[in-house]
Amino acid sequence: MKKLKGLGVILILSLIFFTSCAKKPAVPEEVEKIINLIPEDNDVVVFVDLHKAAGIEFVNNALKEERFYKKSQEIIQRTGIDPKKDIFSVAYCLKLMEKGFDSGLAIFNLKYDKDLLLEYLKQETKELKKEDDNGITIYTVKEWDYTVAEEKKHKKITAAFLDESTIIYGDENHVKAAIDVFHKKAENIFKNETLAPLIKQANTEALLWGALYYPFQKNIKQMTAQNPMLEGLEELKTGLLSLDYNNNIFTADIKVMGGDEAKIQKAAEFLNGLKAMGAMVDAKEPALGELLNAVEITSTAAYVNIFARIHEDLLNKLIEKRGKPKKR
């Protein structure tokens, strides 16, 4: 069985467009529709407006790499879905875990042919298992066993078609939770007391935006005990981010919150120290040094702010430094 199957491949291809050009704003109803399907019990939420995917040079270069081009053409031919044109937006959510891992949930707003997509999944999956959940069929795309702290576990990656324009894809628990939200049998993310206020503050017109909560402060405190330089980071718990693109400029804005003003200022000083250390690469890697110089780290009484305006040409330089991709 191939490692990437069905909707997982489509997800990867669609995520390539995270950093694409703005041509028209996201439809507010579309944002609201898929965000409202995110279950309450999550720690990370990311939304991407794929309407804005259209023309960044280095993205196009990446898509011309043989591995991406061949796979995208295969998907178009076999499913009728063109990731460039037919996937309008995607929301991703994740429950953070102290041990193990959580595959999370992707919610797609797209144009698709269910019969073609099901046929593709059947061909890619040796045995496409089905399960009914409140009138909605859940398809098991992949499953495997793994061990965490000597405890054996079993994980399923599943998918479900909620309606003619919405597909959900992720670990079994997340998919079932989203179906409960869809049927209004469970609360959505706007009942999450930590993330709901952050989502309401988010720049929902940005190309990409997200909110997160880190629940394992004791882990940071343990690291702080071993390295006092990290002290300013120990009370940072929540974050808000956005990434946008206009006139060949990427704008990244990250706010990290938690703790009192003194701790927040100390965290900013620590991050600026890391930036200064990184700037020493300027002589050997001028483009990387230029990238670090574009990052500004400041603080207020409420948050650490990491802000950057980066020209597309600079990113192209960094990509060229890695070597030109093999194009079709």
Secondary structure, 3 states (H helix, E strand, C coil): CCCCCHHHHHHHHHHHHHHCCCCCCCCHHHHHHHHCCCECCCCEEEEEEHHHCCCCHHHHHHHCEHHHHHHHHHHHHHHCCCCCCCEEEEEEEECCCCCCCCCCEEEEEECCCHHHHHHHHHHHCCCCEEEEECCEEEEEEEEEEEEECCEEEEEEEEEEEEECCEEEEEEHHHHHHHHHHHCCCCCEHHHCCCHHHHHHHCCCCCCEEEEEECCCHHHHHHHHHHCHHHHHHCCCCEEEEEEEEECCEEEEEEEEECCCHHHHHHHHHHHHHHHHHHHHHHHCCHHHHHHHHCEEEEECCCEEEEEEEEEHHHHHHHHHHHCCCCEC
